[in-house]
Amino acid sequence: MVFNALQYLESRAVAHGAQEQWNYIINAIEGAGVMKMRIAQVTGFLGSGKTSFLIEVAKEMSSRGLKVATIVNDVGHINVDRRCMEVHGIHTREISGGCICCEVQGTLTTTVTNIFMSFRPDVILVEPTGVAIPLGLRQAAAETVKRMPKMLEQSPIITFVDALRIDRLMDNVRRLVETQIVEADVVLINKVDAVDALRLQCVTDMVRGINPQVRILYGSSRTGQGVKEVADLMVHEKVSGQDMTEAEDRFDKEYGE
């Protein structure tokens, strides 16, 4: 009923231009009791298993009757992640030309707006490039929320940590990996099915050493471990007001501001 009214307002507003059309929609939604659309972002270095895990999360959400869309942000010529998503029937939009958290923040807002207008999902899963950092993602999403405060809210940002390769990544791109962990709302240690208990404890200790306060989940797209927990988090939980001062102070002492 509400969406039928919105469609009517959209059709009336088209002749008045995009901004007027948007104002019509915002006014209609205010007080209409429409469930807010969630924007759920993840980060993690290339190869950490984000795409495979998010496909399982999207399936879980769909089984609950939720409409799911994804935004993938790739700087390559061929967006493999988008193709993987679409093979599984997930409504997907692509952002290219830079990283969401820096060069193409405005494009994220436009893409989210277009998805809302055309598809109206309950949740938008955002998978940025492997070099994206949570703070930048949070700021990009905040700008988007400002545009549509009555319709959109952020979910906690999850950093994926590859249980198999974290040591090598720390050797090669240590500062990036540590930044992604320090600034995360939640850390998901992924591919836990491929490591033993001792290795998993070592990875957990490594994450705790970088960010002692962060919430840690464990996941595997192969076994389904952690999928329901992540779906619950993305659908129901809000961005935490956790104090990252201690972790950031230690980070600044090591690398400088």
C-alpha positions as CSV (number, residue, x, y, z in Angstrom):
1,M,0.0,0.0,0.0
2,V,2.8,2.4,1.0
3,F,4.9,1.5,-2.0
4,N,1.9,1.9,-4.4
5,A,1.5,5.4,-3.0
6,L,5.2,6.0,-3.6
7,Q,5.0,4.8,-7.1
8,Y,2.2,7.2,-7.7
9,L,4.2,10.1,-6.3
10,E,7.2,9.2,-8.3
11,S,5.2,9.3,-11.5
12,R,3.8,12.7,-10.6
13,A,7.2,14.0,-9.7
14,V,9.1,12.9,-12.9
15,A,8.1,16.0,-14.8
16,H,9.4,18.3,-12.0
17,G,13.0,16.9,-12.1
18,A,15.1,14.7,-9.9
19,Q,15.3,16.8,-6.8
20,E,11.6,17.5,-6.7
21,Q,10.9,13.8,-7.2
22,W,13.2,12.9,-4.3
23,N,11.4,15.5,-2.1
24,Y,8.1,13.9,-2.9
25,I,9.3,10.5,-1.9
26,I,10.9,11.7,1.3
27,N,7.7,13.5,2.3
28,A,5.7,10.4,1.6
29,I,7.9,8.1,3.6
30,E,8.0,10.3,6.7
31,G,5.4,9.0,9.0
32,A,4.4,6.1,6.7
33,G,6.0,3.4,8.9
34,V,8.2,2.0,6.1
35,M,11.1,-0.2,7.5
36,K,14.4,1.5,7.0
37,M,16.7,0.1,4.4
38,R,20.0,-1.1,5.9
39,I,23.4,-0.5,4.4
40,A,25.8,-3.2,5.5
41,Q,29.5,-2.8,4.5
42,V,32.4,-5.2,4.8
43,T,36.1,-4.8,4.3
44,G,39.1,-7.1,4.1
45,F,42.1,-7.6,1.9
46,L,41.7,-9.2,-1.5
47,G,41.2,-13.0,-1.1
48,S,39.8,-12.9,2.4
49,G,36.6,-14.6,1.2
50,K,34.2,-11.7,1.3
51,T,32.3,-12.5,-1.9
52,S,31.7,-16.2,-1.2
53,F,30.6,-15.4,2.4
54,L,28.3,-12.5,1.4
55,I,26.6,-14.8,-1.2
56,E,25.7,-17.1,1.7
57,V,24.6,-14.2,3.8
58,A,22.3,-12.9,1.0
59,K,20.8,-16.4,0.6
60,E,20.1,-16.5,4.4
61,M,18.4,-13.1,4.3
62,S,16.4,-14.1,1.3
63,S,15.2,-17.2,3.1
64,R,13.8,-14.9,5.8
65,G,11.8,-13.0,3.2
66,L,14.1,-10.0,2.9
67,K,14.9,-8.3,-0.4
68,V,18.7,-8.0,-0.8
69,A,20.8,-6.0,-3.2
70,T,24.6,-5.7,-3.4
71,I,27.0,-3.0,-4.5
72,V,30.4,-4.2,-5.5
73,N,33.3,-1.7,-5.9
74,D,36.2,-3.0,-8.1
75,V,39.0,-1.1,-9.8
76,G,39.7,-3.8,-12.3
77,H,38.4,-4.0,-15.9
78,I,36.4,-7.2,-15.2
79,N,34.3,-7.2,-12.0
80,V,34.5,-10.9,-11.0
81,D,32.7,-10.3,-7.7
82,R,29.7,-8.8,-9.5
83,R,29.5,-11.8,-11.9
84,C,29.6,-14.2,-9.0
85,M,26.8,-12.4,-7.2
86,E,24.6,-12.3,-10.3
87,V,25.1,-16.0,-11.0
88,H,23.4,-16.6,-7.7
89,G,20.5,-14.3,-8.6
90,I,21.5,-11.4,-6.3
91,H,20.5,-7.9,-7.6
92,T,23.9,-6.2,-8.0
93,R,25.2,-2.8,-9.0
94,E,28.8,-1.9,-9.7
95,I,30.8,1.1,-8.7
96,S,34.1,1.6,-10.6
97,G,36.7,4.3,-11.0
98,G,38.1,4.3,-7.5
99,C,37.4,3.3,-3.9
100,I,34.1,4.0,-2.2
101,C,35.9,5.4,0.9
102,C,37.8,8.0,-1.0
103,E,37.5,8.8,-4.7
104,V,33.8,7.8,-5.4
105,Q,31.9,8.6,-2.2
106,G,29.4,10.6,-4.2
107,T,28.8,7.7,-6.5
108,L,27.8,5.5,-3.5
109,T,25.1,7.9,-2.6
110,T,23.8,8.0,-6.2
111,T,23.9,4.2,-6.5
112,V,22.1,3.6,-3.2
113,T,19.5,6.2,-4.3
114,N,19.0,4.4,-7.6
115,I,18.7,1.0,-6.0
116,F,16.1,2.3,-3.6
117,M,14.1,3.9,-6.4
118,S,14.2,0.8,-8.7
119,F,14.4,-2.2,-6.3
120,R,13.6,-1.1,-2.7
121,P,15.6,-3.8,-0.9
122,D,15.5,-4.3,2.8
123,V,19.3,-4.6,2.9
124,I,22.1,-3.4,0.7
125,L,25.3,-5.4,1.1
126,V,28.4,-3.3,0.1
127,E,31.6,-5.0,-0.9
128,P,34.3,-2.4,-1.6
129,T,37.9,-2.9,-2.9
130,G,40.3,-4.8,-0.7
131,V,42.1,-1.6,0.3
132,A,39.0,0.1,1.7
133,I,39.2,1.0,5.4
134,P,36.3,1.1,7.8
135,L,36.6,4.8,8.8
136,G,36.3,5.8,5.1
137,L,33.4,3.4,4.5
138,R,31.6,4.8,7.6
139,Q,32.1,8.3,6.4
140,A,30.8,7.5,2.9
141,A,27.8,5.8,4.3
142,A,27.1,8.7,6.7
143,E,26.9,11.0,3.7
144,T,24.5,8.7,2.0
145,V,22.4,8.4,5.2
146,K,22.3,12.3,5.4
147,R,20.6,12.2,2.0
148,M,17.9,9.8,3.1
149,P,17.7,9.8,6.9
150,K,14.2,8.5,7.0
151,M,15.0,5.5,4.8
152,L,18.5,4.4,5.5
153,E,20.6,3.3,8.4
154,Q,24.1,1.8,8.8
155,S,24.9,-1.7,10.1
156,P,28.2,-2.3,11.9
157,I,31.1,-2.6,9.5
158,I,32.7,-6.0,9.4
159,T,36.4,-6.6,8.6
160,F,37.2,-10.0,7.1
161,V,40.4,-11.6,8.3
162,D,41.8,-14.5,6.3
163,A,42.8,-17.2,8.8
164,L,45.0,-18.9,6.2
165,R,47.0,-15.8,5.0
166,I,47.0,-13.3,7.7
167,D,50.7,-13.8,8.5
168,R,51.8,-13.2,4.9
169,L,49.5,-10.1,4.7
170,M,51.0,-8.7,7.9
171,D,54.4,-9.1,6.3
172,N,53.4,-7.4,3.0
173,V,50.6,-4.9,3.9
174,R,50.8,-4.7,7.6
175,R,49.6,-1.1,8.0
176,L,46.5,-1.7,5.8
177,V,45.5,-4.9,7.6
178,E,46.0,-3.3,11.1
179,T,44.0,-0.3,10.0
180,Q,41.1,-2.5,8.9
181,I,41.1,-4.3,12.2
182,V,41.6,-1.2,14.4
183,E,38.7,0.6,12.8
184,A,36.3,-2.3,12.5
185,D,33.0,-2.6,14.5
186,V,33.3,-6.4,14.2
187,V,36.0,-8.7,12.9
188,L,35.1,-11.9,11.1
189,I,37.9,-14.5,11.1
190,N,37.1,-16.3,7.9
191,K,37.9,-19.8,6.4
192,V,38.0,-21.3,9.9
193,D,37.2,-24.7,8.3
194,A,40.7,-24.7,6.8
195,V,42.7,-24.3,10.0
196,D,43.1,-26.2,13.2
197,A,42.3,-25.1,16.7
198,L,45.9,-23.9,17.5
199,R,46.1,-21.9,14.3
200,L,42.7,-20.3,15.0
201,Q,43.8,-19.3,18.5
202,C,46.9,-17.7,17.1
203,V,44.9,-15.7,14.6
204,T,42.5,-14.7,17.4
205,D,45.3,-13.6,19.6
206,M,46.8,-11.6,16.7
207,V,43.5,-9.7,16.2
208,R,43.1,-9.1,19.9
209,G,46.7,-7.7,20.0
210,I,45.7,-5.1,17.4
211,N,42.3,-4.3,18.8
212,P,41.6,-5.7,22.2
213,Q,38.0,-4.5,22.4
214,V,36.7,-5.6,19.0
215,R,33.9,-8.2,18.7
216,I,35.2,-11.3,17.0
217,L,33.0,-13.7,14.9
218,Y,34.2,-16.9,13.1
219,G,33.0,-17.9,9.7
220,S,33.2,-20.3,6.7
221,S,31.2,-20.0,3.5
222,R,31.8,-23.8,3.0
223,T,30.3,-25.0,6.2
224,G,27.9,-22.0,6.8
225,Q,29.5,-21.2,10.2
226,G,28.8,-17.6,11.1
227,V,26.4,-16.9,8.3
228,K,23.3,-16.6,10.4
229,E,25.1,-14.5,13.0
230,V,26.3,-12.0,10.4
231,A,22.9,-11.8,8.8
232,D,21.4,-11.1,12.2
233,L,24.0,-8.4,12.9
234,M,23.5,-6.7,9.5
235,V,19.7,-6.7,9.8
236,H,19.2,-5.8,13.4
237,E,22.3,-4.2,15.0
238,K,23.4,-0.6,14.7
239,V,26.8,0.9,14.4
240,S,28.4,0.7,17.9
241,G,29.6,3.7,19.8
242,Q,32.7,1.8,20.8
243,D,35.7,3.8,21.9
244,M,38.6,3.1,19.6
245,T,40.9,5.6,21.2
246,E,43.3,3.1,22.9
247,A,43.7,1.0,19.7
248,E,44.2,4.1,17.5
249,D,46.7,5.6,20.0
250,R,48.8,2.5,19.8
251,F,48.5,2.5,16.0
252,D,49.6,6.2,15.8
253,K,52.6,5.5,18.0
254,E,53.8,2.8,15.7
255,Y,53.0,4.4,12.3
256,G,52.5,8.1,13.1
257,E,49.4,10.1,12.4
